[in-house]
Amino acid sequence: LESDDTGNRLRFQLELEFVQCLANPNYLNFLAQRGYFKDKAFVNYLKYLLYWKEPEYAKYLKYPQCLHMLELLQYEHFRKELVNAQCAKFIDEQQILHWQHYSRKRMRLQQALAEQQQQNNASVK
């Protein structure tokens, strides 16, 4: 029974690490160039990994964009395009732009909240 728990924990950790690697477009390009996406068993494994989209598993992800990539990897056309390094570079650039936009937006929201709290504190006094 203990070995089952250890095996399940190891499997969970390995699958968690692998799924998060899918957030890296350069890694996806590496897999594509080596023909992994042409292997039916590997494609089936990617389909199996969709369980990570369930909230009980997704809460462990540090890089949630990996779920979007996992979803896109279900499509043969996307898997074929990843062989092209320019495709991986484009995805990488889009992720960076998204993170920059998100960071700026979050900073503005935090500043607005801080200003609102200051106004509330000033009106209470």
ChimeraX attribute file (.defattr): number of C-alpha atoms within 10 A of each C-alpha:
attribute: neighborCount
match mode: 1-to-1
recipient: residues
	/A:1	6
	/A:2	7
	/A:3	8
	/A:4	9
	/A:5	10
	/A:6	11
	/A:7	12
	/A:8	12
	/A:9	12
	/A:10	12
	/A:11	12
	/A:12	13
	/A:13	12
	/A:14	11
	/A:15	14
	/A:16	18
	/A:17	13
	/A:18	13
	/A:19	21
	/A:20	18
	/A:21	16
	/A:22	21
	/A:23	21
	/A:24	18
	/A:25	22
	/A:26	18
	/A:27	14
	/A:28	22
	/A:29	22
	/A:30	17
	/A:31	17
	/A:32	19
	/A:33	16
	/A:34	11
	/A:35	14
	/A:36	15
	/A:37	23
	/A:38	15
	/A:39	10
	/A:40	10
	/A:41	11
	/A:42	13
	/A:43	18
	/A:44	12
	/A:45	11
	/A:46	17
	/A:47	14
	/A:48	10
	/A:49	17
	/A:50	14
	/A:51	13
	/A:52	20
	/A:53	17
	/A:54	9
	/A:55	9
	/A:56	9
	/A:57	12
	/A:58	15
	/A:59	11
	/A:60	11
	/A:61	16
	/A:62	11
	/A:63	14
	/A:64	17
	/A:65	15
	/A:66	21
	/A:67	21
	/A:68	12
	/A:69	20
	/A:70	20
	/A:71	15
	/A:72	13
	/A:73	20
	/A:74	16
	/A:75	11
	/A:76	12
	/A:77	10
	/A:78	14
	/A:79	20
	/A:80	16
	/A:81	14
	/A:82	24
	/A:83	19
	/A:84	13
	/A:85	17
	/A:86	12
	/A:87	16
	/A:88	20
	/A:89	15
	/A:90	12
	/A:91	18
	/A:92	16
	/A:93	13
	/A:94	12
	/A:95	16
	/A:96	12
	/A:97	12
	/A:98	12
	/A:99	12
	/A:100	12
	/A:101	12
	/A:102	12
	/A:103	12
	/A:104	12
	/A:105	12
	/A:106	12
	/A:107	12
	/A:108	12
	/A:109	12
	/A:110	12
	/A:111	12
	/A:112	12
	/A:113	12
	/A:114	12
	/A:115	12
	/A:116	12
	/A:117	12
	/A:118	12
	/A:119	11
	/A:120	11
	/A:121	10
	/A:122	9
	/A:123	8
	/A:124	7
	/A:125	5
